[in-house]
Amino acid sequence: MAKAPPITNRIRELRESHGNMSQAALASAIGVTRQTVIAIELGKYSPSLESAFRIARVFNLGIEDVFGWEPGAAGSGPG
């Protein structure tokens, strides 16, 4: 079983606090599919740097206000 990437996010929380924005609306705003937004929210997929910046800008936040990095999680060690 694949481990979740070491990237965490607050996307669902932010969508809900911004007028209950749908996953489809966020996907449209950043130019990806709804399925991609779902995978990112669930931590099954790490967004590209460009997508991460686009998501942060939708919510008028810095990238580190939306995404976090968990040291010691899968893929975060030297290698």
Secondary structure by P-SEA (a helix, b strand, c coil): cccccccccaaaaaaaaaccccaaaaaaaacccaaaaaaaaaccccccaaaaaaaaaaacccccccbbbbccccccccc
